[in-house]
Every structure is written in C-alpha cells, then in structure tokens.
Amino acid sequence: MTLAGMKEGDRARIVRVSGEEAVKRHLGALGFVAGTIVRVVGESYGNMILAVHESRIAVNDATARNVEVADV
C-alpha cells in the first residue's frame, strides 16, 4: 500500500520511498525514511497532511504514491 491509500487517522510504517533521486533525497531530509511511523492528520487543497516525527508535512497525490507503507 502507498500513502495515497491511507485515510485521516490512519498510521503506518514507511517501507520504501521510490521515484527520482532528488525527490527521494528531499523526502528523506523531511523524515520519510524506512521504519518511520507516519499518521494522516487531514487533507488541505488536495494535499495529504502527515504527522512525521514532531512535524506536519503536506504531500501531493503523486508524491504519496511514491511512498510505500505497511500497517503498524
């Protein structure tokens, strides 16, 4: 499953981030690395709002499809 398949309130563990190398580096810098627990906080203007560590981060649908997750 990817982040795009999650709904508000869902929690999951990141398994893998795919896509272009620059995008993977950027997401990694934001905390999107294998093993990290993320939670869907909500949606705003078509973007998913995610809780990653102590931060809130918005990602668009295309980016959410590049982040593979597993149930916690």
Backbone as a chain_set.jsonl record, in Angstrom:
{"seq": "MTLAGMKEGDRARIVRVSGEEAVKRHLGALGFVAGTIVRVVGESYGNMILAVHESRIAVNDATARNVEVADV", "coords": {"N": [[0.854, -1.166, 0.0], [0.4, 2.329, -0.528], [1.062, 5.718, 0.643], [-0.968, 7.18, -0.516], [-3.212, 5.591, -0.339], [-4.136, 5.803, 2.196], [-6.25, 6.979, 4.913], [-7.654, 9.736, 6.807], [-6.451, 9.767, 10.103], [-5.3, 7.257, 9.958], [-2.419, 5.206, 10.64], [0.891, 4.288, 9.737], [3.867, 2.429, 8.844], [6.739, 3.507, 7.158], [7.954, 1.816, 4.375], [9.369, 1.927, 1.989], [10.717, 4.398, -0.211], [10.168, 5.569, -3.368], [10.924, 6.766, -6.731], [12.261, 9.717, -8.389], [15.712, 10.435, -7.807], [16.35, 12.945, -6.635], [13.926, 13.646, -5.466], [13.61, 11.568, -3.632], [15.787, 12.111, -1.943], [15.018, 14.611, -0.937], [12.588, 13.964, 0.407], [13.651, 12.187, 2.263], [15.189, 13.94, 3.802], [13.145, 15.246, 5.058], [12.275, 13.374, 6.785], [11.065, 11.104, 5.812], [11.807, 8.119, 5.819], [12.687, 4.632, 5.657], [11.083, 2.696, 8.113], [10.067, 4.755, 9.653], [7.256, 5.988, 11.425], [4.215, 7.213, 10.249], [1.383, 9.42, 10.319], [-1.853, 10.145, 9.107], [-3.063, 13.289, 9.18], [-4.899, 15.001, 8.042], [-6.506, 16.644, 5.245], [-5.794, 19.095, 2.792], [-6.572, 21.334, 0.362], [-6.349, 19.317, -1.595], [-4.008, 18.063, -0.888], [-2.276, 15.699, 1.187], [-2.033, 15.874, 4.678], [0.468, 15.086, 6.815], [1.664, 13.622, 9.84], [4.881, 13.483, 10.784], [7.372, 12.354, 12.697], [7.802, 14.982, 14.84], [6.674, 16.849, 13.231], [4.451, 18.467, 10.839], [3.6, 17.693, 7.603], [2.836, 18.431, 4.259], [1.9, 16.576, 1.431], [1.588, 16.014, -2.074], [-0.653, 14.077, -4.206], [0.787, 12.602, -6.155], [3.332, 12.392, -5.018], [2.653, 11.021, -2.682], [2.01, 8.55, -3.737], [4.485, 7.488, -4.222], [5.506, 6.616, -1.852], [5.811, 3.811, -0.11], [4.021, 1.971, 2.293], [3.385, 0.123, 5.352], [1.014, -1.521, 7.483], [0.886, -0.633, 10.951]], "CA": [[0.0, 0.0, 0.0], [1.138, 3.594, -0.509], [0.427, 6.777, 1.431], [-2.174, 7.634, -1.212], [-4.323, 4.739, 0.04], [-4.47, 5.993, 3.609], [-7.303, 7.937, 5.242], [-7.406, 10.521, 8.015], [-6.355, 8.989, 11.331], [-4.507, 6.04, 9.741], [-0.986, 5.215, 10.94], [1.617, 3.248, 9.007], [5.332, 2.499, 8.872], [7.305, 3.627, 5.812], [8.731, 0.655, 3.954], [10.269, 2.298, 0.899], [10.41, 5.612, -0.969], [10.637, 5.419, -4.745], [10.849, 7.986, -7.534], [13.526, 10.326, -8.798], [16.695, 10.526, -6.718], [16.233, 14.234, -5.953], [12.71, 13.585, -4.655], [13.904, 10.672, -2.515], [16.666, 12.835, -1.015], [14.221, 15.647, -0.286], [11.699, 13.312, 1.357], [14.496, 11.67, 3.337], [15.543, 15.07, 4.66], [11.944, 15.588, 5.822], [11.994, 12.292, 7.717], [10.415, 9.976, 5.134], [12.781, 7.042, 5.649], [12.176, 3.321, 6.057], [10.956, 2.492, 9.542], [9.394, 5.885, 10.29], [5.802, 5.92, 11.55], [3.519, 8.426, 9.806], [-0.061, 9.435, 10.579], [-2.577, 11.103, 8.277], [-3.726, 14.269, 10.031], [-6.031, 15.561, 7.319], [-6.325, 16.983, 3.836], [-5.939, 20.514, 2.532], [-6.388, 21.689, -1.048], [-5.953, 18.134, -2.339], [-2.76, 17.512, -0.345], [-2.377, 14.981, 2.456], [-1.252, 16.443, 5.768], [1.001, 13.942, 7.547], [2.498, 13.823, 11.018], [6.13, 12.732, 10.659], [8.093, 12.741, 13.913], [7.069, 16.063, 15.506], [6.335, 17.841, 12.209], [3.319, 18.262, 9.948], [4.105, 17.873, 6.247], [1.836, 18.222, 3.212], [2.414, 15.972, 0.2], [0.561, 15.858, -3.092], [-1.007, 12.694, -4.502], [1.875, 11.949, -6.9], [4.372, 12.066, -4.04], [2.103, 9.998, -1.785], [2.063, 7.259, -4.431], [5.881, 7.035, -4.227], [5.899, 6.199, -0.51], [5.192, 2.528, 0.238], [3.875, 1.833, 3.733], [2.774, -1.104, 5.88], [0.276, -1.287, 8.727], [1.667, -0.667, 12.191]], "C": [[0.904, 1.234, 0.0], [0.413, 4.595, 0.381], [-0.883, 7.217, 0.808], [-3.401, 6.812, -0.827], [-4.773, 4.902, 1.475], [-5.542, 7.064, 3.779], [-6.948, 8.656, 6.542], [-7.452, 9.629, 9.257], [-5.53, 7.718, 11.191], [-3.05, 6.268, 10.118], [-0.34, 4.078, 10.169], [3.115, 3.483, 9.151], [5.822, 2.58, 7.429], [8.187, 2.424, 5.529], [9.779, 1.073, 2.936], [9.782, 3.578, 0.25], [10.996, 5.424, -2.356], [10.505, 6.752, -5.478], [12.228, 8.492, -7.894], [14.426, 10.529, -7.585], [16.571, 11.839, -5.944], [15.013, 14.25, -5.029], [12.951, 12.7, -3.439], [14.796, 11.356, -1.484], [15.88, 13.878, -0.229], [13.292, 15.038, 0.761], [12.482, 12.741, 2.532], [14.884, 12.762, 4.319], [14.369, 15.509, 5.532], [11.549, 14.489, 6.812], [11.297, 11.091, 7.12], [11.459, 8.915, 4.812], [12.17, 5.747, 6.159], [12.189, 3.185, 7.57], [10.214, 3.596, 10.272], [7.887, 5.663, 10.309], [5.22, 7.266, 11.119], [2.035, 8.278, 10.131], [-0.702, 10.487, 9.696], [-3.385, 12.002, 9.206], [-4.964, 14.819, 9.347], [-5.701, 15.796, 5.869], [-6.562, 18.479, 3.677], [-5.608, 20.791, 1.074], [-5.864, 20.518, -1.865], [-4.649, 17.506, -1.897], [-3.041, 16.761, 0.944], [-1.501, 15.692, 3.48], [-0.839, 15.269, 6.655], [1.78, 14.394, 8.769], [3.694, 12.893, 10.858], [7.036, 13.234, 11.775], [7.266, 13.823, 14.607], [6.615, 17.141, 14.531], [5.058, 17.477, 11.478], [3.805, 18.618, 8.551], [2.99, 17.579, 5.265], [2.524, 17.618, 1.985], [1.269, 15.835, -0.79], [0.363, 14.375, -3.408], [0.113, 11.948, -5.22], [2.995, 11.536, -5.955], [3.902, 10.956, -3.107], [2.143, 8.613, -2.423], [3.475, 6.685, -4.481], [6.353, 6.527, -2.871], [5.112, 4.934, -0.139], [5.174, 2.388, 1.749], [3.263, 0.487, 4.092], [2.045, -0.75, 7.177], [1.197, -1.425, 9.927], [1.118, -1.758, 13.079]], "O": [[2.038, 1.18, 0.475], [-0.711, 4.35, 0.82], [-1.815, 7.588, 1.522], [-4.526, 7.291, -0.974], [-5.691, 4.215, 1.923], [-5.724, 7.931, 2.924], [-6.056, 8.233, 7.278], [-8.38, 8.839, 9.433], [-5.1, 7.151, 12.195], [-2.51, 7.36, 9.944], [-0.95, 3.027, 9.972], [3.567, 4.566, 9.523], [5.375, 1.815, 6.576], [9.048, 2.06, 6.33], [10.929, 0.638, 2.999], [8.578, 3.821, 0.167], [12.188, 5.15, -2.501], [10.033, 7.739, -4.914], [13.23, 7.796, -7.729], [13.948, 10.765, -6.475], [16.676, 11.84, -4.718], [15.07, 14.808, -3.933], [12.539, 13.045, -2.331], [14.584, 11.2, -0.282], [16.046, 14.016, 0.983], [13.215, 15.54, 1.883], [12.025, 12.805, 3.673], [14.905, 12.538, 5.529], [14.563, 16.074, 6.609], [10.604, 14.652, 7.583], [10.967, 10.149, 7.84], [11.937, 8.82, 3.682], [11.257, 5.758, 6.985], [13.176, 3.515, 8.228], [9.772, 3.394, 11.403], [7.31, 5.203, 9.324], [5.671, 8.321, 11.564], [1.505, 7.17, 10.209], [-0.172, 11.588, 9.545], [-4.273, 11.541, 9.924], [-5.973, 15.077, 10.003], [-4.75, 15.233, 5.328], [-7.422, 19.057, 4.342], [-4.501, 20.514, 0.612], [-5.019, 20.707, -2.741], [-4.222, 16.507, -2.476], [-3.933, 17.135, 1.707], [-0.366, 16.067, 3.185], [-1.688, 14.548, 7.18], [2.467, 15.415, 8.741], [3.544, 11.672, 10.804], [7.422, 14.403, 11.792], [6.106, 13.573, 14.933], [6.215, 18.228, 14.949], [4.63, 16.323, 11.493], [4.351, 19.699, 8.33], [2.273, 16.589, 5.416], [3.581, 18.081, 1.556], [0.128, 15.575, -0.408], [1.118, 13.525, -2.937], [0.363, 10.779, -4.924], [3.546, 10.443, -6.085], [4.67, 10.052, -2.78], [2.294, 7.612, -1.722], [3.64, 5.497, -4.761], [7.483, 6.055, -2.75], [3.908, 4.987, 0.112], [6.174, 2.65, 2.417], [2.695, -0.199, 3.242], [2.413, 0.195, 7.875], [2.144, -2.212, 9.929], [1.623, -1.969, 14.181]]}, "num_chains": 1, "name": "protein.A"}
